[in-house]
Amino acid sequence: MKTGLPVMLGIVWSPIIWMTISSALGNPLFSLFGSWAAVQLVVLACVVPAVYVLLRLFVRIGDKFHDIRH
């Protein structure tokens, strides 16, 4: 797998995951904290590990396909 591909995928998928988590948890977190800035900090704390886990999964799946072909 190319070295820069996981980095590029992380940059591309981060806003999509951010919007998904924000739409799912935004209103409940806002009612809990009462501040959108605090909600976005919590969402950021969720997005970073989620993107990392998804990228690790993508690399692992890519390595399995690479092993099958060669």
N, C-alpha and C positions, 0 to 999 in steps of 0.2 A: 504494500500500500504506500502511496506517496506520502511524504512526511507532512506536507502542508494541508492535505485534504481534511484531516480531523479538525485542524484549527479553523479552516474555512467553514466547515459544517457547523462548528460551534458558534461562529460569528453569525451565520445565516439563521440557525435554529433558535438562538437565544431570544430574539424578539417574539417568535412564535410561541415558545414555551412561556415567556413572560406574560403574554396576553392570555394564554390559556389559564395559567395559575391565577392571574389577576381577575379574570372573569369568574373563576370558580370560588376563589377565597376573598375577593375584594370586599363585598358587602358585609359578610360576617366579621372580617377583620376590622373594617371601618367601624362597625357597631361596637366592637371590643375596645379599639384604641381611640377612636374619635378623630383620627388624623390620617389624611391620605399619605403624608410623608412617612409615617410609621408603617402604614400598610405596604408601601413600596419597598421599604427596607426589609420587611419580612418576606415579601415576594422575591426580592433580590437574594436573600438568604436561602430561598427554596430553589431559585433558578440555577444558581451556580452549581450546586451538587447534582441537580437533575441533568444539566447539560453534560457534566463530567461523566456521570453514569451512562448516559446515552452514547456518548462518544466512545467510552471504553467498550460498550456492547457492540457498537458499530465496528470498531477495530477488531474485536474478537470474532465477529461474524465474517468480516472480510478476510481474516487470516484463515478461517476454516474453508472458505471458498477458494482461496489461493492454494491451500494444501490439496484440495480435491483435484484441481486442474493440473498440478505438477506432480 
